[in-house]
């Protein structure tokens, strides 16, 4: 299942059922999980772990050293979870010492063509990054988030679980979970109701999130005032607690 023109380091660990296409290069200290399919002309640089069942298309480049002037050649990693799809010309760079040393993509995520995942990013599970999504360094994207095409996200920004970022947006502050954000610079446009219903959120949770969103972003209150009011007036279902916890933890500021 490995094409005769592929170049494989003797130190790489290739598990059962892996396919590697023509002219692909697999570096040292690379592990490729069972059943993963790697197309032609893919480059996997050293210190990369790829889970089972992944699909990596032609001209993707995974594990190159970070585009960070502070990088000193230290050993760092890229980790790709199981069942991840990586389309053409995607680039994923290794981590840095200052960022924890690892860039990570969670299971069942879908990275469309020309996506860039910079050093020390942590992409959650079942995330969709549409064509030409650009992640600067140290970004965290929550589970089930969707990022539209041609989106640029500033370094250190966090995107919450189940958030939806509209195409051609520039995101410079944290985007809370469960919401829609879009624009240059991105602003909020309400709850991601379609996505939340798709994932089976209850009417009780949707109602509580709607009230929380209104208090936080429509009443003209400071965040501290709004959070106090949420605690006083809204049923504290787990999703609301997640929403408030995300906002309290923000260091870049929250998209309003």
N, C-alpha and C positions, 0 to 999 in steps of 0.2 A: 504493500500500500504506500510505499515511499518511492517517488519517482527517482530514476537513476541520476538525474541532473541536480537533485537537491543536495545541499551541503549540510551535514548534521555533525555537530560536535560529538566526539566520543564520550564526553561527560554529560550529555543530555540524557534525560530519562523519557523514553517514548513508551507509553503504555499500550496495552492491547487494542487493536482495532483502529489505530490512528492512521489517517491519510495525510500525506504531505505532497503537494503538487510540484510541478517542474520549476526548477531554479529557485526554490525557496531556501532560506538560510536559517538554521537553528543553532543558536550559540551555546556556549558552555553554561552549566548550572541552570538549565531550563528543564522544566517538567511539563509534559503534555499528557493530560488525562485521557482515559479510555474513550474511544469512539469519536474523538475530536477530528474535524475535517479542516485541513489547512490547504488553501488553494495555491496557485502558482505565484511566484514572485513575492512571497511574503517574507519579511525579515523579523525574526524574533531574536533580539539581542540577549546578552547574558542576564541572569538573575530574574527570570520570569517563571511564574507558575500559572499554567493554564489548566482549568478544570476539565472534567469530562463533558462530552457532548457539545462542545463549542463548534462554531462555524466561523472561520476567518477567511475572508475573501482576498482576492488578488491585490497586491501592492499595499496591504496594511503593514505598518511598522510598529512593533511593540517592544518596549524596553530600552529605547535609546536613552542616553544620558539627558538629564533635564536641561532646559533652556534657562538656567539660573546662574548668574555670575558668581554666586556664593558657593556653588557646587565645587567640592574639592576632590572629586574622584572617589569618594567613600562608597562602600558597598551598599546598595539599596535595591529595592525590588519593585516589580509589578506583579499583582495577583489578580487573575481573572477567574471568577466563579464558574460554576457549571452552567451549561446550556446558554451561554452568551453568544450572541451573533454580532460579528464585527465586519462591517461592509468595506467596500473598496476605499483605499487611501486613508483609512483611519490611522491616527498616530496616538500612542499612549506612552508617556515618558515615566521613567523611574522616579522614585521619591528622593528626598534630600534629608540630611541629618537633622536640619532644623524643623522639618515637617514630619518627623517620625520614621522616615526611611522607606515608606511604602505608598505606592499608588494602587488603588483597588477598584475593581468593577464587580458588583454583586451579581448573583445568579439570575439567569433568564433576562438579563438586560439586552437591549437592542440598540447598537450604535450604528447609525446610518452613515452613508458615504461622506468622507472628508471631515468627520468629527475629530476634534483634538481634545485629548484629556491630558492636562499638564501635570507636572510633578506634585505629589502629595495630595491629589484629589481622591475623594472617597465617594464613589457612585454606588447608590444602594441597589436593592433587589428590584427586578422587573421595571427598570427605568428605561424610558425611550428618549434617546438623543437624536433628533432629526438632522438632516443633512446640513453640514457646515456649522454645527454647534461648536463653539469655542469656549473651553473651560480654562481659565487662568489657574495659577497654582493655588493649592490649599483650599479648594472648593469642596463642600460637602453637599451631596444631593440625596434626599431621602428616598425611601422605598416608594415605588409606584408613581414617581414623578414623571412628567412628560415635558420635554423642552423642544420647542418648535425650531424650524429651520432658520439658519442665519442669525442665531442668537449668540451674543457675547456676554459672558459672565465674569465680573471683576473678581480678582483674587480675594480669598478669605470669605467670600459670600457663602451663605447656607441657603439651600432650597429645601423646604419642608416636605414631608410625606404627602403624596397625592396632590401636590401642586401642579399647575399647568402654566407654562410660560409660552405666550404667543410668539409666533414667528417674527423675525427681524427686530427683536427687542435687545436693549442694552440694560443689563441688570447690575446695579452697583450697590444695592443693599439687600439684606436678608429678605427672602420671600417666605411668609408663614406657610404652614401646612394647610391643605384643603382649599386653597384659593387659586384664582386666575390672576396672572400679572402679564402686562404687555406694554410696549411702548419704549421710546427712547427719550428720557430714561423711564424705566418701567414703573407703572403705577398699578394699583389693584383694581380689579373689575368684578369683585364679588366672589362667591364660593364657586368651586369647581363642581357644581351640582350634578352635571352629567357623569363625570368621572366617579363621583362618590356613589351615585346610584348604581353605576355599573359594577362597583365592587361590593355592593350589598349593604351599604350603610343604612341603618334603620331610620325611620321617620323621626324617632325621638332624638337621635344624634344629629340629624340634619336640622331639626328645629333649634336645638341648643347651639349648634354652630352658627346658624343664621343670626340668632340673638347676640352671640358673642361678637361676630363680625360687625354687626351694626353698632354695638356699644364701643368697640375698639376704634372703628374707623369712620363713623358717620356722625358722631355726636360732638366732635370738636374738643374732646377731652384730651388731657395728657395721657400717656400710656399708663402711668401709675394710677391716675384717677379712674381710667377705664377698667383696669384690671380689678381694682377694688369693687367697682360697680358690677362687673361680671360675677365675682364671687358672691355678691349680695343678691343678684337677680336671676342668674342662670343656673340651671341644673348642671352639676359638675360631672357630666358623663366623661369617660376616659378621653374622648376626642377633644373636649374642651380643655381638659387638664393638659393634654399634649400641646394644644394651641398656646396656652398661657405659658407653659414651661419653655417653649421655643422662643417666645418673645422676651421673656426674662433673661434668657441666656445670650441674647444678641449683643455682639460687641461692635459691629459695623453700623447698627441702626436697622430699623425695619421699614420695608417698603410700605408706603401709606396709600 
